[in-house]
Amino acid sequence: MKQREAVRKWYKRAQVTKYMRNRSAKLAREWELKVMRTCLEAIKESLSNDRKFMRKLVQVAQRCNNLDMAKAFQHWHHTAQSINQRESEAKHHGSRSLAQILDRLLKRRIQGALYTLKNRSQNKDFKERFLQRCLKHVAEYRIKHFFHKWRHNVDRIGLAHIVNTEGDVVLERNKAQRNAKRLRDELIASGYSPEQIDEFLAKKSEV
């Protein structure tokens, strides 16, 4: 009877050990799924931020295009006013010699061409500097974001390692292993051989 009671207790403890192992495996799977969901949410948020940034960049580009069109229209309007002014001055100073009129027109055309080239060069430099600042800002933002996510994932991996090696589940597992070893030693001290114990465990495992 004592041996039967000891075997029954041992069987109950073996069932508890099996339950704790299954529970540990289940908790590990749930933790892995939680980490995967967190990573997917982070990737989704990163993609959403990228889309928002691209929309802002498109808006900036459209605004620059509208400003260029406004400047072009203003330049055309000023050119038309200048032409009308020159025509009125030509009519007003029609009594002057043709050489003076041609010389004045030539000088004004040259000045207008130089002024146009100056405006075009300034606008080109402004666009290039703006694009350089945008690219530099985007590169710095992406680098900071990458290292922030990398540091965050390293912290999470360290936390998972601590939980899996020093948590309550590990303590319960070690306790169950100690109980199983103590029960096995008691059975061996009672007269059972290790082969008989292994054979019994194999039969129970098959059932």
C-alpha positions in Angstrom: 0.0 0.0 0.0 2.8 2.4 0.8 4.5 1.7 -2.5 1.2 2.2 -4.3 0.6 5.4 -2.5 4.1 6.5 -3.3 3.6 5.7 -7.0 0.3 7.6 -7.0 2.0 10.6 -5.5 4.8 10.3 -7.9 2.3 10.1 -10.8 0.5 13.2 -9.6 3.8 15.1 -9.4 4.7 13.8 -12.9 1.4 15.2 -14.1 2.1 18.5 -12.4 5.5 18.6 -14.0 4.0 17.8 -17.5 1.4 20.6 -16.9 4.1 23.1 -15.9 6.1 22.2 -19.0 3.1 22.7 -21.3 2.3 25.9 -19.5 5.9 27.2 -19.9 5.7 26.3 -23.7 2.4 28.0 -24.0 3.6 31.2 -22.2 6.7 31.2 -24.5 4.5 31.0 -27.6 2.2 33.7 -26.3 5.3 35.9 -25.6 6.7 35.3 -29.1 3.3 36.2 -30.7 3.1 39.3 -28.6 6.6 40.4 -29.7 5.7 39.7 -33.3 2.5 41.7 -33.0 4.4 44.6 -31.5 7.0 44.5 -34.3 4.2 44.4 -37.0 2.5 47.4 -35.3 5.8 49.2 -35.3 6.4 48.5 -39.0 2.8 49.6 -39.8 3.3 52.8 -37.8 6.7 53.4 -39.6 5.0 52.9 -43.0 2.2 55.3 -42.0 4.8 57.9 -40.9 6.6 57.5 -44.3 3.3 57.9 -46.2 2.6 61.1 -44.2 6.0 62.4 -44.9 5.7 61.7 -48.6 2.3 63.5 -48.7 3.9 66.5 -46.9 6.8 66.5 -49.3 4.4 66.4 -52.3 2.5 69.3 -50.8 5.8 71.3 -50.4 6.7 70.5 -54.0 3.3 71.6 -55.2 3.6 74.8 -53.2 7.1 75.5 -54.7 5.6 74.8 -58.2 2.8 77.3 -57.5 5.3 79.9 -56.3 7.3 79.4 -59.4 4.2 79.8 -61.6 3.3 83.0 -59.7 6.8 84.4 -60.1 6.7 83.5 -63.9 3.3 85.3 -64.2 4.6 88.3 -62.3 7.7 88.4 -64.5 5.6 88.2 -67.6 3.4 91.0 -66.3 6.4 93.2 -65.6 7.8 92.4 -69.0 4.6 93.4 -70.6 4.5 96.6 -68.7 8.1 97.3 -69.6 7.3 96.7 -73.3 4.3 99.0 -73.1 6.4 101.6 -71.3 9.2 101.4 -73.9 6.6 101.7 -76.7 5.1 104.8 -75.1 8.6 106.3 -74.7 9.5 105.5 -78.2 6.4 107.3 -79.4 7.1 110.2 -77.1 10.7 110.5 -78.2 10.0 109.9 -81.8 11.7 113.1 -82.7 15.1 111.9 -81.6 17.4 110.3 -83.9 17.1 106.6 -84.8 20.6 105.9 -83.5 19.8 107.1 -80.0 16.6 105.1 -79.9 18.3 101.9 -81.1 21.1 102.4 -78.6 18.6 102.8 -75.7 16.6 99.8 -76.8 19.7 97.7 -77.0 20.9 98.8 -73.5 17.5 98.0 -72.0 17.3 94.6 -73.7 20.8 93.8 -72.4 19.9 95.0 -68.9 16.6 93.0 -69.0 18.5 89.8 -70.1 21.1 90.2 -67.4 18.4 90.8 -64.8 16.5 87.7 -66.0 19.6 85.5 -65.8 20.3 86.8 -62.3 16.8 85.9 -61.1 17.0 82.5 -62.7 20.4 81.7 -61.0 19.0 82.9 -57.6 15.9 80.7 -57.9 18.0 77.7 -58.9 20.3 78.1 -56.0 17.4 78.5 -53.6 15.8 75.3 -54.9 19.0 73.3 -54.6 19.6 74.5 -51.0 16.0 73.7 -50.1 16.3 70.2 -51.5 19.6 69.6 -49.7 18.1 70.7 -46.4 15.1 68.3 -47.0 17.3 65.4 -47.8 19.6 66.0 -44.8 16.6 66.3 -42.5 15.1 63.0 -43.9 18.4 61.2 -43.5 18.9 62.3 -39.9 15.3 61.4 -39.0 15.6 57.9 -40.5 18.9 57.2 -38.8 17.5 58.4 -35.4 14.4 56.3 -35.9 16.4 53.2 -36.8 18.7 53.4 -33.8 15.7 54.1 -31.5 13.9 51.0 -32.7 17.1 48.9 -32.5 17.7 50.0 -28.9 14.0 49.3 -28.0 14.2 45.8 -29.5 17.4 45.1 -27.7 15.8 46.1 -24.4 12.8 43.8 -25.1 15.1 40.9 -26.0 17.0 41.4 -22.7 13.7 41.5 -20.8 12.5 38.3 -22.5 15.8 36.6 -21.6 15.5 37.6 -18.0 11.9 36.4 -17.8 12.8 33.1 -19.4 15.9 32.4 -17.2 14.9 34.1 -13.8 11.1 34.4 -13.9 8.4 32.6 -11.9 8.0 30.0 -14.6 11.6 28.9 -14.4 11.4 28.7 -10.6 8.3 26.5 -10.8 10.0 24.3 -13.4 13.1 23.9 -11.2 11.0 23.1 -8.2 9.1 20.4 -10.2 12.4 18.9 -11.4 13.7 18.8 -7.8 10.5 17.1 -6.6 10.7 14.5 -9.4 14.3 13.7 -8.6 13.5 13.4 -4.9 10.6 11.0 -5.7 12.8 9.0 -7.9 15.4 8.7 -5.2 12.8 7.6 -2.7 11.5 4.9 -5.1 15.1 3.6 -5.6 15.6 3.6 -1.9 12.4 1.6 -1.5 13.7 -1.1 -3.7 12.7 -0.2 -7.2 15.4 -0.3 -9.9 15.9 2.6 -12.3 14.9 0.3 -15.2 11.6 -0.4 -13.6 10.9 3.3 -13.0 11.8 4.1 -16.6 9.6 1.3 -17.9 6.7 2.5 -15.8 7.2 6.1 -17.0 7.3 4.9 -20.6 4.0 3.0 -20.2 2.3 6.0 -18.6 3.7 8.3 -21.4 2.2 6.0 -24.0 -1.2 6.0 -22.3 
